[in-house]
Amino acid sequence: MISIEHTHAYKAYIVEKHFNRRVGELTTLLITALFIDPHAKTLVGTCGSGTEKDNAAVIYSWVRQQACCASCILELDVKTLQRRLVRYLLDIAVQHEYIE
């Protein structure tokens, strides 16, 4: 029987691809749950590094920072991530309460 083994570079590519897809999914869930306008630029100046083009890119970058690698992203659930993002946004806005 012939066994085909993938190269290390290919395996790394697949892991990175899954990681990016999961970050995108979490970004969409957070934007939807918190009613953030993904096309507006309100978070770019306050939360972003300045290179992001809209709120969706800012949230994507933030989620990527929260999950440093592919194994870390598997441990994150949406509710925990949502609480962290709200706390982060409140800290930036110098507010201490969030009313849903």
LINLINWO-V909211 format. One record per run of one state. SS is the DSSP state (h for helix, s for strand, l for the rest). FROM is the first residue (numbers start at 0). LEN is the number of residues. Records with the same first field share a line. If there is no record, write none. Layout:
# LINLINWO-V909211
SS->FROM-LEN  FROM-LEN
This chain:
# LINLINWO-V909211
l->0-7  33-21  66-3  75-2  93-7
h->7-26  54-12  69-6  77-16
